Amino acid sequence: MDHTVVTDYTRVSECENVKVYVRARPCADGSEPFDGMFERKKDTPKNITIKDVDKSQYGEHAFSFDNIFWTQTSQEEVFESTSKPLVEYALRGINSCCFAYGQTGSGKTFSIFGETGEKDGIIPRCTDYLFDMIERNQQSDRPNKPEITLVVSFLEIYCDRVRDLGREYVQKTGRPVSYQQSSSADWYLRQKAMKRTDSTTSLLSTQSTKEDGRADYEKENLEIHEDATGQVFVKDLSMIEVTRRDEVNVIVQMGLKLRSTHETKMNAVSSRSHTVFSIHVFQHDLATNEVISGTLNMVDLAGSERLKKSESDGQRLKEALHINSSLSAVGKVVMSLDPESRFNYIPYRDSKLTRLLQNSIGGNSFTILIATIHPMKEHYEECLSTMQFANRCRTVQNQPRVNYINQSVVDKDRRIRKLQDEIAILKRKLEYIRAEQNQRMGTILKELGYEVSGFTEEGNVQLADGTVVVATEETILDMNGNPITLSRSDGAAHSPTKRKKSLSEHGRNQELRRTIDFLRKERDYMRQKVEDVKSAVLQAQAELKREKDDMLRQLQSQKREILRLESELVRKDEVLVRVQAQGASKHKEEIQHILEHSQALQRSSTVAGRPSVIYSKPDVPVPVPVDFAQRALLLEKSKEGDIALIKEQYECLLSRKKQELADLTKQWTEAQTASKSTIETLKEEMAELYVYTTRLFQASQVHLQRKGQDTPWPKPLLTNTTKLRHFRALLGSDPVVQARVQHEKDSKRIAGPRPVSAPARRPLSAGYATQFRGRIMHHPGMGPTPSVVAAGGDIVDDDSDQELNAMSVNELRMRLREERARQRTRPEVPDDDSALVEQLRTKLQHEMQRSRELRASIAALQRQQDKHQHQATQERTKSGTRPKSAKRSAAPTPREE
Ligand SMILES: Nc1ncnc2c1ncn2[C@@H]1O[C@H](COP(=O)(O)OP(=O)(O)OP(=O)(O)O)[C@@H](O)[C@H]1O
């Protein structure tokens, strides 16, 4: 069945700077696209016809696009023919943009972001290609390679709220970032300036106005601003400088994780927001100092959906409404950009999406649109509306240009001159159009029966009768059957007969009307253009003025600074002169002084043999010999040498003396230590001897008294009271001896009585003490007395010993005195008694010998007994009985001499 073509857009003239493609995804159910719904011919691959097979009466719609990618087209192919040139544009400093538009689930996200590997979308492929191009460029031999900076930003518009998708990457990696505060070009210049002023500052670590912990992402709503040059930018958007392709991929992936997606009836992962991923390419030509910037925007729009089909409700419904309204705003902008349309302005401000894409749709950008369709029968309406939208976009006129980022006044002047040239060209064009329009108007008027004599200076038509005809907008809009309404300048209406005549030529007038309409639109467009250029010039001039003012201000401040520095310099000069004068006078004084001094010296040296008294006459100038200074110097040097020599000698002497002193001190200390130890030993010996002799004496006295005999005490020691007193005093005062005596007393108290026979320890030294003891022992009166030897040969440790121990020195002294008195009163021992004493002594020695033997045998017995007891104890312990305490012999253990 043949369909009548209802709409045929195949002849729509295409725009060089806006390309429109259609991409059909494979059907979701795996089937082939519905047969009969689309018609494509091999010889016209760019044309497509769509028809509703169920409603054939509506006819079919024929379209022509820049290319049509059918279901099996690979991602690579799509990239090669659509987006690859965009990268090249960006590298040439021209803005470019790629849109994906279509119904929900038709493959927009698939096209823009893609999936992994072979199915990589436009963004990763563009990134790869961009980096490849840059690397190729850097490796080439081309001189003056520009310095390239790549900065990316990523945002989404969700429910008319702008949110930063690059934030995730910035926060997770913690890398330095800058937030947009102005248009990208301005941002770059500011960063550059900052980098110049502070080389340590990272390009991206400045201008941070956002904190990491800022408002929750869900509630985020960044503002869209416009700078002085009309450039739109998102305030506080993360601008991330990248140097590697994988960085870009990570930013994209992180942003996608954050992006709002949801499952709907139409798509399992439906994007609920529009995303804009931008790569800003800044190229700084270091040779010319010229900077160009090209921004590549890749926009994945949210899918339009029919609420009846998607059955969205709640939040999904709200999202769908926002999506549809923002998409219809895009549609309105596109429509108003159509030169055929009657819109007086472009409604960019109707939504945030259109505001943001202002430059890409009808502005300074090379733009491509990929209209995605899902070629299934049930999506016929969506496919048709998508293609209609795409078709409208073909009429959009963009004016891409190289974005020079001017950095100097010279550049600005150049730009103004360029704009002025542009104005002049446009003015000429306008005049030409006006002339052409008037020409046509004249022709029309002539055809209408008016006699045209010429044109006024304003370009209006002048009739032969002098009437000036002004073609106003009202007359054209108000025609209603009348093709043209003319207003005479004198207010008189033209002839009704002529009007009737013109009415009869209705068909022709229709054409004229269209022509006038077209001319009017063209004129308006030109006017608009002139206005734009004028405003651009004004802005540039204003900017220039601002910069001039700034420079003037800087100049003023620099002048002030120079003045300040000059005055400072003068002041410092004065100070210097003052200091120099002071120094000179001081120097002079010193020289004078030295001169006087040396003159005096000289005088004293010349007067030989006389006392060296110096009579100085400071007031009288003395003539100075020529070699005076040299001599004075020599003299001073020799003096210094003398002083040094004396000093050296003195130090040598001092060190020697010090050494001697140290040696003497050492010797003295050693001698002192030695004498101290000798004294100690002597003291100990004396103490022991004293105790021993005292005991012996007491024992012998007691024994002799018991026997009725009296033995004289050896005279040399005991009769010398001074010596004894000295001994006692010495021993009594010495803490060592006191401690020793005390210890002995204590040990006696614990261990019981000790035999008198010997001191506890033999003195180490056999000096005076040994001799002394020997003398006592060999004294006839001091031999072992028979009284101490008990019957049976044992030495009896009788009470006398205890008594003796208990006796104080005073008592001893008393006894000694008594004894001396007795001796004095008693007659001298006769000589024949000495035989008796000798006899007694021999006996005593004999007894002592015996006693020693006995003690040895007792000790052996004791040891044997102890051994037996020990064995018995061990046996008892083994058998489990408690050992009884060993009964020791009550007799004290005999001590060996
Ligand atoms: N050309 C294609 N080839 C293979 N699969 C495709 C193609 N286009 C889309 N798809 C698949 O279709 C599904 C939906 O695609 P996608 O999410 O890109 O749609 P969308 O237009 O972005 O939808 P929405 O607007 O709801 O986000 C995905 O699973 C995707 O893999």
The ligand as a Gaussian input file, in Angstrom:
#p B3LYP/6-31G(d) Opt

LIG

0 1
 N       23.557000       0.454000      19.842000
 C       23.363000      -0.400000      20.844000
 N       23.889000      -1.625000      20.756000
 C       23.704000      -2.495000      21.746000
 N       23.002000      -2.226000      22.885000
 C       22.447000      -1.022000      23.020000
 C       22.615000      -0.053000      22.025000
 N       21.966000       1.056000      22.407000
 C       21.434000       0.779000      23.613000
 N       21.733000      -0.452000      23.992000
 C       21.318000      -1.103000      25.227000
 O       20.068000      -0.607000      25.589000
 C       19.953000      -0.394000      26.953000
 C       19.476000       0.997000      27.236000
 O       20.400000       1.887000      26.735000
 P       20.760000       3.265000      27.439000
 O       20.752000       3.110000      28.889000
 O       21.961000       3.763000      26.794000
 O       19.514000       4.087000      27.058000
 P       19.252000       5.625000      27.351000
 O       18.790000       6.216000      26.127000
 O       20.423000       6.203000      27.947000
 O       18.087000       5.531000      28.386000
 P       17.692000       6.601000      29.487000
 O       17.346000       7.831000      28.829000
 O       16.564000       5.982000      30.197000
 O       18.891000       6.711000      30.331000
 C       21.307000      -0.666000      27.547000
 O       21.278000      -1.915000      28.178000
 C       22.221000      -0.726000      26.361000
 O       23.223000      -1.698000      26.542000

